[in-house]
Amino acid sequence: GYAIALDAANNAYVTGSTESGSFSVPSTIKRTSRSGVSDAYLAKIRNDGQELIDTEYIGGKIMETGYGIAVDGAGNAYIAGETFSWDFPVKNAAYPKFSGYSDAFVTKIAPAGDPFVYSTYIGGSDLDGARAIDIGSDGSAHITGLTRSRNFPVKNAFKPVNPGLISSFYTRLEPSGKSLNLSTYLTGPG
């Protein structure tokens, strides 16, 4: 487990990475089997700790890690992380194609757990990975992470060029998940 968030009822939402093929998945209609070497996951635990409400694998054929999670007022869960898979599940995506060595991803999951509201890659031609996420009052997803890509997607950027070998980034997705509101490199050259 790498991140945790609470909803208005104090149910806990956890994300991370699992290599387990027998990870506890209570649903028979959702993504109930691991797709690759490791998958990111969503686990929703009732506020009294007595019930696993929802658990889902999120991934493609290689490996994924969920590094950040947030929950909005309607109970939608947003997971941000890193994928190495060309077949990561996408839906209503700003970037539907895998771009590089690894890509950041953002997946919004409906309160009942299925289906995905949106799921998108975000990245350039090198290593990219999201590490944290928060949700604005308008439903925009605010993501930060790291990138080695010289062609990471930028929009309305105050730093439009990667200043070094590796940089952090800040990206804001529109509430629909289908486009960027803004995206910029942040740090460098270290």
C-alpha positions as CSV (number, residue, x, y, z in Angstrom):
1,G,0.0,0.0,0.0
2,Y,1.3,3.5,-1.0
3,A,-1.6,5.8,-0.4
4,I,-4.8,6.2,1.6
5,A,-7.9,8.5,1.4
6,L,-11.2,8.8,3.3
7,D,-14.6,9.5,2.0
8,A,-17.3,11.5,3.8
9,A,-18.4,8.4,5.7
10,N,-14.8,7.6,6.8
11,N,-14.5,4.5,4.6
12,A,-10.9,4.0,3.7
13,Y,-9.6,3.8,0.1
14,V,-6.2,2.3,-0.4
15,T,-4.0,1.9,-3.4
16,G,-0.6,0.3,-4.1
17,S,0.8,-2.6,-6.0
18,T,0.3,-6.3,-5.7
19,E,1.9,-9.4,-7.3
20,S,-0.6,-11.7,-5.6
21,G,-2.9,-13.7,-7.8
22,S,-5.1,-14.4,-4.8
23,F,-5.5,-10.8,-3.7
24,S,-8.9,-10.5,-2.0
25,V,-11.5,-9.4,-4.6
26,P,-15.1,-9.8,-3.3
27,S,-16.8,-9.0,-6.6
28,T,-17.7,-11.4,-9.4
29,I,-18.4,-8.7,-12.0
30,K,-15.3,-6.5,-11.7
31,R,-11.7,-6.9,-12.6
32,T,-11.1,-9.9,-10.5
33,S,-7.8,-11.2,-11.8
34,R,-4.3,-9.8,-12.0
35,S,-3.3,-8.9,-15.6
36,G,0.5,-8.7,-15.4
37,V,3.5,-9.2,-13.1
38,S,2.0,-6.7,-10.7
39,D,-1.1,-4.6,-10.8
40,A,-2.2,-1.4,-9.1
41,Y,-5.3,-1.9,-7.0
42,L,-8.2,-0.1,-5.3
43,A,-9.3,-1.5,-1.9
44,K,-12.3,0.2,-0.1
45,I,-12.7,-0.7,3.5
46,R,-15.8,0.0,5.6
47,N,-15.3,2.7,8.3
48,D,-15.6,0.1,11.1
49,G,-12.9,-2.1,9.5
50,Q,-15.3,-5.1,9.4
51,E,-15.9,-5.3,5.6
52,L,-13.9,-5.1,2.4
53,I,-16.5,-3.2,0.3
54,D,-14.6,-3.2,-3.0
55,T,-11.3,-4.4,-4.4
56,E,-10.2,-4.2,-8.0
57,Y,-7.0,-4.9,-9.9
58,I,-6.0,-2.1,-12.2
59,G,-3.4,-3.0,-14.9
60,G,-2.1,-4.4,-18.1
61,K,0.2,-7.2,-19.0
62,I,3.5,-5.8,-17.5
63,M,3.3,-3.9,-14.2
64,E,1.5,-1.0,-12.5
65,T,1.7,0.8,-9.1
66,G,-0.9,3.1,-7.6
67,Y,1.0,5.8,-5.8
68,G,-1.7,8.3,-5.1
69,I,-5.4,8.2,-4.3
70,A,-8.2,10.8,-3.7
71,V,-11.9,10.6,-3.2
72,D,-14.4,13.3,-4.3
73,G,-17.6,14.3,-2.5
74,A,-19.7,12.0,-4.7
75,G,-17.5,8.9,-3.7
76,N,-15.5,8.6,-6.9
77,A,-12.0,7.3,-6.3
78,Y,-9.1,8.6,-8.4
79,I,-5.9,6.6,-8.6
80,A,-2.6,8.0,-10.0
81,G,0.4,5.9,-10.6
82,E,2.8,4.4,-13.1
83,T,2.3,1.8,-15.8
84,F,4.8,-0.1,-18.0
85,S,1.9,-1.8,-20.0
86,W,0.9,-1.0,-23.5
87,D,-2.5,-2.5,-22.8
88,F,-3.4,-0.6,-19.7
89,P,-7.2,-0.2,-19.5
90,V,-8.2,3.2,-20.9
91,K,-11.6,4.8,-21.2
92,N,-12.6,8.4,-22.1
93,A,-8.8,9.0,-22.2
94,A,-7.0,12.3,-22.9
95,Y,-4.1,10.0,-24.0
96,P,-5.3,6.5,-25.1
97,K,-1.9,5.2,-26.3
98,F,1.2,4.1,-24.3
99,S,4.0,6.6,-25.1
100,G,7.3,5.5,-23.6
101,Y,9.3,3.4,-21.2
102,S,6.6,4.0,-18.6
103,D,3.7,6.4,-18.4
104,A,1.8,8.1,-15.6
105,F,-1.9,7.0,-15.4
106,V,-5.0,8.4,-13.8
107,T,-8.1,6.3,-13.3
108,K,-11.4,7.5,-12.0
109,I,-13.6,4.8,-10.5
110,A,-17.4,5.2,-9.9
111,P,-18.6,4.9,-6.2
112,A,-20.0,1.4,-6.8
113,G,-16.5,0.3,-8.1
114,D,-17.4,-0.4,-11.7
115,P,-17.2,0.9,-14.4
116,F,-14.2,3.2,-14.8
117,V,-15.5,6.8,-15.4
118,Y,-12.2,7.5,-17.2
119,S,-8.7,6.0,-17.3
120,T,-5.8,7.6,-19.2
121,Y,-2.1,7.5,-19.8
122,I,-0.1,10.7,-19.4
123,G,3.4,10.7,-20.6
124,G,6.1,11.2,-23.2
125,S,8.7,8.9,-24.8
126,D,10.7,8.1,-21.6
127,L,10.0,7.3,-18.0
128,D,6.9,9.1,-16.5
129,G,5.1,8.3,-13.3
130,A,2.4,10.0,-11.2
131,R,3.1,10.0,-7.4
132,A,0.2,12.0,-5.9
133,I,-3.3,13.3,-6.8
134,D,-5.9,15.6,-5.4
135,I,-9.3,16.6,-6.6
136,G,-10.4,20.2,-7.0
137,S,-13.9,21.5,-6.1
138,D,-14.7,21.5,-9.8
139,G,-13.8,17.8,-10.3
140,S,-10.4,18.5,-11.9
141,A,-7.7,16.0,-11.1
142,H,-4.4,17.6,-9.9
143,I,-1.5,15.3,-10.4
144,T,2.2,15.5,-9.6
145,G,5.0,13.1,-10.3
146,L,8.3,12.7,-12.2
147,T,9.3,12.6,-15.8
148,R,12.5,12.0,-17.9
149,S,10.6,12.7,-21.1
150,R,11.6,15.7,-23.2
151,N,8.2,15.5,-24.8
152,F,6.0,15.2,-21.7
153,P,2.6,16.8,-22.6
154,V,2.6,20.4,-21.6
155,K,-0.2,23.0,-21.8
156,N,-0.3,26.6,-20.4
157,A,3.1,25.8,-18.9
158,F,5.3,28.2,-17.0
159,K,8.2,25.8,-17.6
160,P,7.5,24.2,-21.0
161,V,10.9,22.5,-21.5
162,N,12.4,19.7,-19.3
163,P,15.3,21.5,-17.6
164,G,17.4,18.4,-17.0
165,L,17.7,14.7,-16.8
166,I,14.6,14.3,-14.6
167,S,11.9,16.8,-13.5
168,S,8.8,16.8,-11.4
169,F,5.6,17.8,-13.2
170,Y,2.2,19.3,-12.3
171,T,-0.8,18.4,-14.5
172,R,-4.4,19.2,-14.2
173,L,-7.0,17.1,-16.0
174,E,-10.4,18.4,-16.9
175,P,-13.3,16.8,-15.0
176,S,-14.2,14.6,-18.0
177,G,-10.6,13.2,-18.1
178,K,-10.6,13.7,-21.8
179,S,-8.2,16.7,-21.9
180,L,-5.6,18.7,-20.0
181,N,-6.4,22.0,-18.4
182,L,-2.7,22.7,-17.8
183,S,0.6,20.8,-17.5
184,T,4.1,21.9,-16.7
185,Y,7.5,20.7,-15.8
186,L,8.4,21.9,-12.3
187,T,12.0,21.2,-11.2
188,G,15.4,20.5,-12.6
189,P,18.0,19.9,-13.7
190,G,18.5,17.4,-10.9
